[in-house]
């Protein structure tokens, strides 16, 4: 079963989310498969997780069951067992052989809020990402600098209002990009630490998408 949920950032279970999800499955009374590395715990597959200091309106966990169970029944049992601060958004039966969310997702949607005008950007975000290449220079721990083109990661951006932007980012060669890297490249500012980033910007992952052979996106 694929479960889509939202857990509040300040919920007690956030500190050990995988443990919280496993406890919910056990408490639900569902006949679950056991984890290979920890036979005493339910087998689940959580993620992709959001980066520290960022938020998500949709999170995903695949739960492995021993028998075929109606999705509505599973959702009802999990509703009765869910932890404080969790909202269940969806429960769907998934064929066992189907790829997990980690492998299925190819595009991610973000919303970023902040006082962007305070950094005096030289051009709009849309004009910036329209360039043929988006080169950023990063410094490694050994002091060496690396220049790379982040253009392949950027699918689209939209300025919703002066303090809010939306981004669609591609997965490229099994890698995801932090939306703040694109934002900071546009604003021409150094990448902040996690603590500084949380004070300056609010990053919310809106959802993950899979892409069909025609290029159409479907929300997972």
Biotite code that builds the C-alpha atoms (Angstrom):
import biotite.structure as struc

atoms = struc.array([
    struc.Atom([0.000, 0.000, 0.000], chain_id="A", res_id=1, res_name="UNK", atom_name="CA", element="C"),
    struc.Atom([1.216, 3.507, -0.777], chain_id="A", res_id=2, res_name="UNK", atom_name="CA", element="C"),
    struc.Atom([0.226, 5.990, 1.904], chain_id="A", res_id=3, res_name="UNK", atom_name="CA", element="C"),
    struc.Atom([0.360, 9.737, 1.327], chain_id="A", res_id=4, res_name="UNK", atom_name="CA", element="C"),
    struc.Atom([0.298, 11.856, 4.459], chain_id="A", res_id=5, res_name="UNK", atom_name="CA", element="C"),
    struc.Atom([1.156, 15.180, 6.041], chain_id="A", res_id=6, res_name="UNK", atom_name="CA", element="C"),
    struc.Atom([2.819, 15.328, 9.443], chain_id="A", res_id=7, res_name="UNK", atom_name="CA", element="C"),
    struc.Atom([3.050, 18.685, 11.161], chain_id="A", res_id=8, res_name="UNK", atom_name="CA", element="C"),
    struc.Atom([6.576, 20.027, 11.591], chain_id="A", res_id=9, res_name="UNK", atom_name="CA", element="C"),
    struc.Atom([6.101, 20.264, 15.368], chain_id="A", res_id=10, res_name="UNK", atom_name="CA", element="C"),
    struc.Atom([4.410, 16.857, 15.772], chain_id="A", res_id=11, res_name="UNK", atom_name="CA", element="C"),
    struc.Atom([5.991, 14.649, 18.484], chain_id="A", res_id=12, res_name="UNK", atom_name="CA", element="C"),
    struc.Atom([6.628, 11.846, 15.989], chain_id="A", res_id=13, res_name="UNK", atom_name="CA", element="C"),
    struc.Atom([8.706, 14.035, 13.667], chain_id="A", res_id=14, res_name="UNK", atom_name="CA", element="C"),
    struc.Atom([11.942, 13.376, 15.606], chain_id="A", res_id=15, res_name="UNK", atom_name="CA", element="C"),
    struc.Atom([11.837, 9.658, 14.682], chain_id="A", res_id=16, res_name="UNK", atom_name="CA", element="C"),
    struc.Atom([9.553, 9.555, 11.678], chain_id="A", res_id=17, res_name="UNK", atom_name="CA", element="C"),
    struc.Atom([10.406, 6.024, 10.507], chain_id="A", res_id=18, res_name="UNK", atom_name="CA", element="C"),
    struc.Atom([9.841, 4.714, 14.029], chain_id="A", res_id=19, res_name="UNK", atom_name="CA", element="C"),
    struc.Atom([6.560, 6.623, 14.209], chain_id="A", res_id=20, res_name="UNK", atom_name="CA", element="C"),
    struc.Atom([5.359, 5.132, 10.913], chain_id="A", res_id=21, res_name="UNK", atom_name="CA", element="C"),
    struc.Atom([6.288, 1.610, 11.974], chain_id="A", res_id=22, res_name="UNK", atom_name="CA", element="C"),
    struc.Atom([4.527, 2.037, 15.323], chain_id="A", res_id=23, res_name="UNK", atom_name="CA", element="C"),
    struc.Atom([1.395, 3.180, 13.469], chain_id="A", res_id=24, res_name="UNK", atom_name="CA", element="C"),
    struc.Atom([1.442, 0.049, 11.285], chain_id="A", res_id=25, res_name="UNK", atom_name="CA", element="C"),
    struc.Atom([1.836, -2.227, 14.315], chain_id="A", res_id=26, res_name="UNK", atom_name="CA", element="C"),
    struc.Atom([-0.907, -0.409, 16.211], chain_id="A", res_id=27, res_name="UNK", atom_name="CA", element="C"),
    struc.Atom([-3.267, -0.659, 13.212], chain_id="A", res_id=28, res_name="UNK", atom_name="CA", element="C"),
    struc.Atom([-3.452, -4.460, 13.457], chain_id="A", res_id=29, res_name="UNK", atom_name="CA", element="C"),
    struc.Atom([-2.713, -4.930, 9.750], chain_id="A", res_id=30, res_name="UNK", atom_name="CA", element="C"),
    struc.Atom([-0.906, -8.137, 8.736], chain_id="A", res_id=31, res_name="UNK", atom_name="CA", element="C"),
    struc.Atom([2.404, -6.610, 7.729], chain_id="A", res_id=32, res_name="UNK", atom_name="CA", element="C"),
    struc.Atom([5.562, -8.068, 6.234], chain_id="A", res_id=33, res_name="UNK", atom_name="CA", element="C"),
    struc.Atom([8.629, -7.813, 8.426], chain_id="A", res_id=34, res_name="UNK", atom_name="CA", element="C"),
    struc.Atom([11.729, -5.759, 7.690], chain_id="A", res_id=35, res_name="UNK", atom_name="CA", element="C"),
    struc.Atom([14.704, -7.766, 6.440], chain_id="A", res_id=36, res_name="UNK", atom_name="CA", element="C"),
    struc.Atom([17.241, -6.068, 8.692], chain_id="A", res_id=37, res_name="UNK", atom_name="CA", element="C"),
    struc.Atom([14.908, -5.848, 11.687], chain_id="A", res_id=38, res_name="UNK", atom_name="CA", element="C"),
    struc.Atom([12.447, -8.780, 11.741], chain_id="A", res_id=39, res_name="UNK", atom_name="CA", element="C"),
    struc.Atom([10.646, -7.285, 14.728], chain_id="A", res_id=40, res_name="UNK", atom_name="CA", element="C"),
    struc.Atom([9.548, -4.221, 12.737], chain_id="A", res_id=41, res_name="UNK", atom_name="CA", element="C"),
    struc.Atom([7.153, -3.763, 9.793], chain_id="A", res_id=42, res_name="UNK", atom_name="CA", element="C"),
    struc.Atom([8.720, -3.453, 6.358], chain_id="A", res_id=43, res_name="UNK", atom_name="CA", element="C"),
    struc.Atom([8.166, 0.056, 5.046], chain_id="A", res_id=44, res_name="UNK", atom_name="CA", element="C"),
    struc.Atom([9.821, 2.354, 2.528], chain_id="A", res_id=45, res_name="UNK", atom_name="CA", element="C"),
    struc.Atom([9.683, 6.033, 3.447], chain_id="A", res_id=46, res_name="UNK", atom_name="CA", element="C"),
    struc.Atom([10.733, 8.916, 1.294], chain_id="A", res_id=47, res_name="UNK", atom_name="CA", element="C"),
    struc.Atom([12.243, 10.702, -0.399], chain_id="A", res_id=48, res_name="UNK", atom_name="CA", element="C"),
    struc.Atom([12.576, 12.772, 2.771], chain_id="A", res_id=49, res_name="UNK", atom_name="CA", element="C"),
    struc.Atom([12.697, 16.559, 2.755], chain_id="A", res_id=50, res_name="UNK", atom_name="CA", element="C"),
    struc.Atom([15.901, 18.337, 3.663], chain_id="A", res_id=51, res_name="UNK", atom_name="CA", element="C"),
    struc.Atom([16.375, 19.539, 7.216], chain_id="A", res_id=52, res_name="UNK", atom_name="CA", element="C"),
    struc.Atom([14.671, 22.891, 7.779], chain_id="A", res_id=53, res_name="UNK", atom_name="CA", element="C"),
    struc.Atom([12.292, 22.398, 4.843], chain_id="A", res_id=54, res_name="UNK", atom_name="CA", element="C"),
    struc.Atom([8.655, 21.297, 4.869], chain_id="A", res_id=55, res_name="UNK", atom_name="CA", element="C"),
    struc.Atom([6.333, 19.104, 2.795], chain_id="A", res_id=56, res_name="UNK", atom_name="CA", element="C"),
    struc.Atom([2.583, 19.124, 2.196], chain_id="A", res_id=57, res_name="UNK", atom_name="CA", element="C"),
    struc.Atom([2.785, 15.498, 0.975], chain_id="A", res_id=58, res_name="UNK", atom_name="CA", element="C"),
    struc.Atom([5.028, 12.707, 2.281], chain_id="A", res_id=59, res_name="UNK", atom_name="CA", element="C"),
    struc.Atom([5.086, 9.109, 1.140], chain_id="A", res_id=60, res_name="UNK", atom_name="CA", element="C"),
    struc.Atom([5.487, 5.693, 2.701], chain_id="A", res_id=61, res_name="UNK", atom_name="CA", element="C"),
    struc.Atom([5.057, 2.264, 1.101], chain_id="A", res_id=62, res_name="UNK", atom_name="CA", element="C"),
    struc.Atom([3.758, -0.360, 3.544], chain_id="A", res_id=63, res_name="UNK", atom_name="CA", element="C"),
    struc.Atom([4.263, -4.050, 2.709], chain_id="A", res_id=64, res_name="UNK", atom_name="CA", element="C"),
    struc.Atom([1.347, -6.309, 3.690], chain_id="A", res_id=65, res_name="UNK", atom_name="CA", element="C"),
    struc.Atom([1.019, -10.097, 3.666], chain_id="A", res_id=66, res_name="UNK", atom_name="CA", element="C"),
    struc.Atom([-2.477, -10.186, 2.185], chain_id="A", res_id=67, res_name="UNK", atom_name="CA", element="C"),
    struc.Atom([-4.545, -8.182, -0.265], chain_id="A", res_id=68, res_name="UNK", atom_name="CA", element="C"),
    struc.Atom([-6.547, -5.630, 1.701], chain_id="A", res_id=69, res_name="UNK", atom_name="CA", element="C"),
    struc.Atom([-9.022, -3.044, 0.460], chain_id="A", res_id=70, res_name="UNK", atom_name="CA", element="C"),
    struc.Atom([-7.434, 0.418, 0.419], chain_id="A", res_id=71, res_name="UNK", atom_name="CA", element="C"),
    struc.Atom([-10.356, 1.962, 2.285], chain_id="A", res_id=72, res_name="UNK", atom_name="CA", element="C"),
    struc.Atom([-10.004, -0.639, 5.041], chain_id="A", res_id=73, res_name="UNK", atom_name="CA", element="C"),
    struc.Atom([-6.287, 0.042, 5.336], chain_id="A", res_id=74, res_name="UNK", atom_name="CA", element="C"),
    struc.Atom([-6.914, 3.766, 5.535], chain_id="A", res_id=75, res_name="UNK", atom_name="CA", element="C"),
    struc.Atom([-9.575, 3.296, 8.201], chain_id="A", res_id=76, res_name="UNK", atom_name="CA", element="C"),
    struc.Atom([-7.225, 1.176, 10.329], chain_id="A", res_id=77, res_name="UNK", atom_name="CA", element="C"),
    struc.Atom([-4.406, 3.659, 9.944], chain_id="A", res_id=78, res_name="UNK", atom_name="CA", element="C"),
    struc.Atom([-6.743, 6.556, 10.761], chain_id="A", res_id=79, res_name="UNK", atom_name="CA", element="C"),
    struc.Atom([-7.471, 4.866, 14.081], chain_id="A", res_id=80, res_name="UNK", atom_name="CA", element="C"),
    struc.Atom([-3.761, 4.340, 14.757], chain_id="A", res_id=81, res_name="UNK", atom_name="CA", element="C"),
    struc.Atom([-2.160, 7.494, 13.339], chain_id="A", res_id=82, res_name="UNK", atom_name="CA", element="C"),
    struc.Atom([0.001, 9.661, 15.616], chain_id="A", res_id=83, res_name="UNK", atom_name="CA", element="C"),
    struc.Atom([-0.762, 13.160, 16.789], chain_id="A", res_id=84, res_name="UNK", atom_name="CA", element="C"),
    struc.Atom([-0.327, 15.773, 14.077], chain_id="A", res_id=85, res_name="UNK", atom_name="CA", element="C"),
    struc.Atom([-0.739, 13.430, 11.093], chain_id="A", res_id=86, res_name="UNK", atom_name="CA", element="C"),
    struc.Atom([-3.270, 13.828, 8.304], chain_id="A", res_id=87, res_name="UNK", atom_name="CA", element="C"),
    struc.Atom([-3.763, 10.885, 5.922], chain_id="A", res_id=88, res_name="UNK", atom_name="CA", element="C"),
    struc.Atom([-4.266, 12.140, 2.373], chain_id="A", res_id=89, res_name="UNK", atom_name="CA", element="C"),
    struc.Atom([-4.452, 8.923, 0.353], chain_id="A", res_id=90, res_name="UNK", atom_name="CA", element="C"),
    struc.Atom([-4.019, 5.152, 0.468], chain_id="A", res_id=91, res_name="UNK", atom_name="CA", element="C"),
    struc.Atom([-3.551, 3.168, -2.731], chain_id="A", res_id=92, res_name="UNK", atom_name="CA", element="C"),
    struc.Atom([-2.906, -0.485, -3.527], chain_id="A", res_id=93, res_name="UNK", atom_name="CA", element="C"),
    struc.Atom([0.363, -0.839, -5.418], chain_id="A", res_id=94, res_name="UNK", atom_name="CA", element="C"),
    struc.Atom([1.518, -3.993, -7.241], chain_id="A", res_id=95, res_name="UNK", atom_name="CA", element="C"),
    struc.Atom([4.484, -5.499, -5.394], chain_id="A", res_id=96, res_name="UNK", atom_name="CA", element="C"),
    struc.Atom([6.764, -5.268, -8.429], chain_id="A", res_id=97, res_name="UNK", atom_name="CA", element="C"),
    struc.Atom([6.035, -1.561, -9.039], chain_id="A", res_id=98, res_name="UNK", atom_name="CA", element="C"),
    struc.Atom([8.894, 0.820, -8.293], chain_id="A", res_id=99, res_name="UNK", atom_name="CA", element="C"),
    struc.Atom([8.881, 2.712, -5.013], chain_id="A", res_id=100, res_name="UNK", atom_name="CA", element="C"),
    struc.Atom([8.454, 6.470, -4.853], chain_id="A", res_id=101, res_name="UNK", atom_name="CA", element="C"),
    struc.Atom([12.238, 6.941, -4.723], chain_id="A", res_id=102, res_name="UNK", atom_name="CA", element="C"),
    struc.Atom([12.564, 5.355, -8.188], chain_id="A", res_id=103, res_name="UNK", atom_name="CA", element="C"),
    struc.Atom([9.212, 6.468, -9.616], chain_id="A", res_id=104, res_name="UNK", atom_name="CA", element="C"),
    struc.Atom([9.459, 10.217, -9.017], chain_id="A", res_id=105, res_name="UNK", atom_name="CA", element="C"),
    struc.Atom([11.121, 12.282, -11.717], chain_id="A", res_id=106, res_name="UNK", atom_name="CA", element="C"),
    struc.Atom([9.902, 15.819, -10.942], chain_id="A", res_id=107, res_name="UNK", atom_name="CA", element="C"),
    struc.Atom([9.393, 17.666, -7.658], chain_id="A", res_id=108, res_name="UNK", atom_name="CA", element="C"),
    struc.Atom([7.363, 20.820, -7.028], chain_id="A", res_id=109, res_name="UNK", atom_name="CA", element="C"),
    struc.Atom([8.429, 23.431, -4.460], chain_id="A", res_id=110, res_name="UNK", atom_name="CA", element="C"),
    struc.Atom([7.072, 26.672, -3.100], chain_id="A", res_id=111, res_name="UNK", atom_name="CA", element="C"),
    struc.Atom([9.610, 29.122, -1.652], chain_id="A", res_id=112, res_name="UNK", atom_name="CA", element="C"),
    struc.Atom([8.695, 32.221, 0.339], chain_id="A", res_id=113, res_name="UNK", atom_name="CA", element="C"),
    struc.Atom([11.009, 35.071, 1.278], chain_id="A", res_id=114, res_name="UNK", atom_name="CA", element="C"),
    struc.Atom([11.882, 38.730, 0.910], chain_id="A", res_id=115, res_name="UNK", atom_name="CA", element="C"),
    struc.Atom([13.622, 38.311, -2.429], chain_id="A", res_id=116, res_name="UNK", atom_name="CA", element="C"),
    struc.Atom([13.638, 42.049, -3.217], chain_id="A", res_id=117, res_name="UNK", atom_name="CA", element="C"),
    struc.Atom([15.991, 42.606, -0.275], chain_id="A", res_id=118, res_name="UNK", atom_name="CA", element="C"),
    struc.Atom([18.743, 40.917, -2.317], chain_id="A", res_id=119, res_name="UNK", atom_name="CA", element="C"),
    struc.Atom([18.202, 43.273, -5.304], chain_id="A", res_id=120, res_name="UNK", atom_name="CA", element="C"),
    struc.Atom([18.106, 40.616, -8.062], chain_id="A", res_id=121, res_name="UNK", atom_name="CA", element="C"),
    struc.Atom([19.372, 41.912, -11.395], chain_id="A", res_id=122, res_name="UNK", atom_name="CA", element="C"),
    struc.Atom([16.605, 40.165, -13.351], chain_id="A", res_id=123, res_name="UNK", atom_name="CA", element="C"),
    struc.Atom([13.388, 38.268, -12.820], chain_id="A", res_id=124, res_name="UNK", atom_name="CA", element="C"),
    struc.Atom([13.605, 34.632, -11.806], chain_id="A", res_id=125, res_name="UNK", atom_name="CA", element="C"),
    struc.Atom([11.947, 33.641, -15.089], chain_id="A", res_id=126, res_name="UNK", atom_name="CA", element="C"),
    struc.Atom([14.517, 35.546, -17.151], chain_id="A", res_id=127, res_name="UNK", atom_name="CA", element="C"),
    struc.Atom([17.360, 34.054, -15.153], chain_id="A", res_id=128, res_name="UNK", atom_name="CA", element="C"),
    struc.Atom([16.356, 30.423, -15.768], chain_id="A", res_id=129, res_name="UNK", atom_name="CA", element="C"),
    struc.Atom([15.734, 31.109, -19.475], chain_id="A", res_id=130, res_name="UNK", atom_name="CA", element="C"),
    struc.Atom([19.500, 31.326, -20.042], chain_id="A", res_id=131, res_name="UNK", atom_name="CA", element="C"),
    struc.Atom([21.078, 28.503, -22.035], chain_id="A", res_id=132, res_name="UNK", atom_name="CA", element="C"),
    struc.Atom([23.339, 27.614, -19.104], chain_id="A", res_id=133, res_name="UNK", atom_name="CA", element="C"),
    struc.Atom([23.025, 28.257, -15.366], chain_id="A", res_id=134, res_name="UNK", atom_name="CA", element="C"),
    struc.Atom([26.551, 27.930, -14.072], chain_id="A", res_id=135, res_name="UNK", atom_name="CA", element="C"),
    struc.Atom([27.184, 27.952, -10.332], chain_id="A", res_id=136, res_name="UNK", atom_name="CA", element="C"),
    struc.Atom([30.533, 27.764, -8.576], chain_id="A", res_id=137, res_name="UNK", atom_name="CA", element="C"),
    struc.Atom([30.778, 25.812, -5.343], chain_id="A", res_id=138, res_name="UNK", atom_name="CA", element="C"),
    struc.Atom([33.657, 25.367, -2.954], chain_id="A", res_id=139, res_name="UNK", atom_name="CA", element="C"),
    struc.Atom([34.473, 21.902, -1.646], chain_id="A", res_id=140, res_name="UNK", atom_name="CA", element="C"),
    struc.Atom([35.741, 21.204, 1.864], chain_id="A", res_id=141, res_name="UNK", atom_name="CA", element="C"),
    struc.Atom([39.298, 20.864, 0.538], chain_id="A", res_id=142, res_name="UNK", atom_name="CA", element="C"),
    struc.Atom([39.151, 24.413, -0.806], chain_id="A", res_id=143, res_name="UNK", atom_name="CA", element="C"),
    struc.Atom([38.830, 23.502, -4.470], chain_id="A", res_id=144, res_name="UNK", atom_name="CA", element="C"),
    struc.Atom([36.080, 25.146, -6.500], chain_id="A", res_id=145, res_name="UNK", atom_name="CA", element="C"),
    struc.Atom([33.772, 23.344, -8.896], chain_id="A", res_id=146, res_name="UNK", atom_name="CA", element="C"),
    struc.Atom([31.669, 25.002, -11.600], chain_id="A", res_id=147, res_name="UNK", atom_name="CA", element="C"),
    struc.Atom([28.645, 23.137, -12.906], chain_id="A", res_id=148, res_name="UNK", atom_name="CA", element="C"),
    struc.Atom([25.574, 23.799, -15.020], chain_id="A", res_id=149, res_name="UNK", atom_name="CA", element="C"),
    struc.Atom([22.319, 23.372, -13.031], chain_id="A", res_id=150, res_name="UNK", atom_name="CA", element="C"),
    struc.Atom([20.096, 24.123, -16.027], chain_id="A", res_id=151, res_name="UNK", atom_name="CA", element="C"),
    struc.Atom([19.099, 20.430, -16.553], chain_id="A", res_id=152, res_name="UNK", atom_name="CA", element="C"),
    struc.Atom([17.559, 20.346, -13.073], chain_id="A", res_id=153, res_name="UNK", atom_name="CA", element="C"),
    struc.Atom([15.251, 23.326, -13.703], chain_id="A", res_id=154, res_name="UNK", atom_name="CA", element="C"),
    struc.Atom([11.993, 22.419, -15.436], chain_id="A", res_id=155, res_name="UNK", atom_name="CA", element="C"),
    struc.Atom([10.106, 25.654, -14.790], chain_id="A", res_id=156, res_name="UNK", atom_name="CA", element="C"),
    struc.Atom([9.758, 28.553, -12.343], chain_id="A", res_id=157, res_name="UNK", atom_name="CA", element="C"),
    struc.Atom([6.956, 31.018, -11.683], chain_id="A", res_id=158, res_name="UNK", atom_name="CA", element="C"),
    struc.Atom([6.853, 34.178, -9.597], chain_id="A", res_id=159, res_name="UNK", atom_name="CA", element="C"),
    struc.Atom([3.409, 33.978, -7.969], chain_id="A", res_id=160, res_name="UNK", atom_name="CA", element="C"),
    struc.Atom([3.854, 37.259, -6.095], chain_id="A", res_id=161, res_name="UNK", atom_name="CA", element="C"),
    struc.Atom([6.899, 39.301, -4.950], chain_id="A", res_id=162, res_name="UNK", atom_name="CA", element="C"),
    struc.Atom([7.400, 37.102, -1.896], chain_id="A", res_id=163, res_name="UNK", atom_name="CA", element="C"),
    struc.Atom([6.515, 33.676, -3.305], chain_id="A", res_id=164, res_name="UNK", atom_name="CA", element="C"),
    struc.Atom([7.864, 31.559, -6.136], chain_id="A", res_id=165, res_name="UNK", atom_name="CA", element="C"),
    struc.Atom([7.106, 28.074, -7.424], chain_id="A", res_id=166, res_name="UNK", atom_name="CA", element="C"),
    struc.Atom([9.640, 25.687, -8.974], chain_id="A", res_id=167, res_name="UNK", atom_name="CA", element="C"),
    struc.Atom([9.482, 22.382, -10.799], chain_id="A", res_id=168, res_name="UNK", atom_name="CA", element="C"),
    struc.Atom([12.824, 20.582, -10.583], chain_id="A", res_id=169, res_name="UNK", atom_name="CA", element="C"),
    struc.Atom([13.895, 17.468, -12.494], chain_id="A", res_id=170, res_name="UNK", atom_name="CA", element="C"),
    struc.Atom([15.727, 14.470, -11.134], chain_id="A", res_id=171, res_name="UNK", atom_name="CA", element="C"),
    struc.Atom([18.941, 14.201, -13.148], chain_id="A", res_id=172, res_name="UNK", atom_name="CA", element="C"),
    struc.Atom([21.055, 11.037, -13.128], chain_id="A", res_id=173, res_name="UNK", atom_name="CA", element="C"),
    struc.Atom([19.328, 9.851, -9.950], chain_id="A", res_id=174, res_name="UNK", atom_name="CA", element="C"),
    struc.Atom([20.119, 13.137, -8.182], chain_id="A", res_id=175, res_name="UNK", atom_name="CA", element="C"),
    struc.Atom([17.831, 15.834, -6.792], chain_id="A", res_id=176, res_name="UNK", atom_name="CA", element="C"),
    struc.Atom([18.726, 19.500, -6.427], chain_id="A", res_id=177, res_name="UNK", atom_name="CA", element="C"),
    struc.Atom([18.054, 21.620, -3.372], chain_id="A", res_id=178, res_name="UNK", atom_name="CA", element="C"),
    struc.Atom([15.732, 24.434, -4.566], chain_id="A", res_id=179, res_name="UNK", atom_name="CA", element="C"),
    struc.Atom([17.775, 26.897, -2.518], chain_id="A", res_id=180, res_name="UNK", atom_name="CA", element="C"),
    struc.Atom([20.742, 26.286, -4.835], chain_id="A", res_id=181, res_name="UNK", atom_name="CA", element="C"),
    struc.Atom([18.698, 27.598, -7.766], chain_id="A", res_id=182, res_name="UNK", atom_name="CA", element="C"),
    struc.Atom([17.323, 30.463, -5.705], chain_id="A", res_id=183, res_name="UNK", atom_name="CA", element="C"),
    struc.Atom([20.737, 31.555, -4.439], chain_id="A", res_id=184, res_name="UNK", atom_name="CA", element="C"),
    struc.Atom([22.210, 31.368, -7.940], chain_id="A", res_id=185, res_name="UNK", atom_name="CA", element="C"),
    struc.Atom([19.463, 33.738, -9.125], chain_id="A", res_id=186, res_name="UNK", atom_name="CA", element="C"),
    struc.Atom([19.963, 36.133, -6.196], chain_id="A", res_id=187, res_name="UNK", atom_name="CA", element="C"),
    struc.Atom([23.759, 35.847, -6.526], chain_id="A", res_id=188, res_name="UNK", atom_name="CA", element="C"),
    struc.Atom([24.258, 35.084, -2.845], chain_id="A", res_id=189, res_name="UNK", atom_name="CA", element="C"),
    struc.Atom([26.237, 32.300, -1.132], chain_id="A", res_id=190, res_name="UNK", atom_name="CA", element="C"),
    struc.Atom([24.338, 29.167, -0.176], chain_id="A", res_id=191, res_name="UNK", atom_name="CA", element="C"),
    struc.Atom([23.306, 29.713, 3.468], chain_id="A", res_id=192, res_name="UNK", atom_name="CA", element="C"),
    struc.Atom([23.653, 27.189, 6.261], chain_id="A", res_id=193, res_name="UNK", atom_name="CA", element="C"),
    struc.Atom([20.530, 25.212, 7.204], chain_id="A", res_id=194, res_name="UNK", atom_name="CA", element="C"),
    struc.Atom([19.895, 27.515, 10.167], chain_id="A", res_id=195, res_name="UNK", atom_name="CA", element="C"),
    struc.Atom([20.376, 30.694, 8.119], chain_id="A", res_id=196, res_name="UNK", atom_name="CA", element="C"),
    struc.Atom([18.210, 29.314, 5.308], chain_id="A", res_id=197, res_name="UNK", atom_name="CA", element="C"),
    struc.Atom([15.342, 28.699, 7.722], chain_id="A", res_id=198, res_name="UNK", atom_name="CA", element="C"),
    struc.Atom([15.522, 32.300, 8.913], chain_id="A", res_id=199, res_name="UNK", atom_name="CA", element="C"),
    struc.Atom([15.553, 33.769, 5.406], chain_id="A", res_id=200, res_name="UNK", atom_name="CA", element="C"),
    struc.Atom([13.346, 31.452, 3.375], chain_id="A", res_id=201, res_name="UNK", atom_name="CA", element="C"),
    struc.Atom([10.459, 29.030, 3.813], chain_id="A", res_id=202, res_name="UNK", atom_name="CA", element="C"),
    struc.Atom([10.749, 26.019, 1.499], chain_id="A", res_id=203, res_name="UNK", atom_name="CA", element="C"),
    struc.Atom([7.711, 23.755, 1.081], chain_id="A", res_id=204, res_name="UNK", atom_name="CA", element="C"),
    struc.Atom([7.730, 20.630, -1.085], chain_id="A", res_id=205, res_name="UNK", atom_name="CA", element="C"),
    struc.Atom([4.304, 20.490, -2.692], chain_id="A", res_id=206, res_name="UNK", atom_name="CA", element="C"),
    struc.Atom([4.554, 17.041, -4.245], chain_id="A", res_id=207, res_name="UNK", atom_name="CA", element="C"),
    struc.Atom([6.431, 14.497, -6.317], chain_id="A", res_id=208, res_name="UNK", atom_name="CA", element="C"),
    struc.Atom([5.470, 13.584, -9.873], chain_id="A", res_id=209, res_name="UNK", atom_name="CA", element="C"),
    struc.Atom([6.115, 10.740, -12.270], chain_id="A", res_id=210, res_name="UNK", atom_name="CA", element="C"),
    struc.Atom([6.411, 11.402, -15.993], chain_id="A", res_id=211, res_name="UNK", atom_name="CA", element="C"),
    struc.Atom([4.955, 9.207, -18.731], chain_id="A", res_id=212, res_name="UNK", atom_name="CA", element="C"),
    struc.Atom([6.438, 8.587, -22.160], chain_id="A", res_id=213, res_name="UNK", atom_name="CA", element="C"),
    struc.Atom([4.574, 11.632, -23.527], chain_id="A", res_id=214, res_name="UNK", atom_name="CA", element="C"),
    struc.Atom([6.095, 13.943, -20.934], chain_id="A", res_id=215, res_name="UNK", atom_name="CA", element="C"),
    struc.Atom([2.870, 14.333, -18.976], chain_id="A", res_id=216, res_name="UNK", atom_name="CA", element="C"),
    struc.Atom([3.182, 14.681, -15.186], chain_id="A", res_id=217, res_name="UNK", atom_name="CA", element="C"),
    struc.Atom([1.035, 12.880, -12.636], chain_id="A", res_id=218, res_name="UNK", atom_name="CA", element="C"),
    struc.Atom([1.081, 13.688, -8.929], chain_id="A", res_id=219, res_name="UNK", atom_name="CA", element="C"),
    struc.Atom([2.146, 10.687, -6.840], chain_id="A", res_id=220, res_name="UNK", atom_name="CA", element="C"),
])
